[in-house]
Amino acid sequence: MLYLPREEGQGLVEYALILVLVAIVVIAILLLLGPVVGNVFSNIVSNI
């Protein structure tokens, strides 16, 4: 009997790791830029 490796799960794991990495980067950017964006909108509202 020939052994045929199942590689469907490997691609799914790679996509999941990329998705987690992108999510971590987006969360880090939002944490760093969140207060800055809030101040910009506050300045816009106060000037209106």
MODELLER restraints for C-alpha pairs under 7 A, 6 or more apart:
rsr = mdl.restraints
at = mdl.atoms
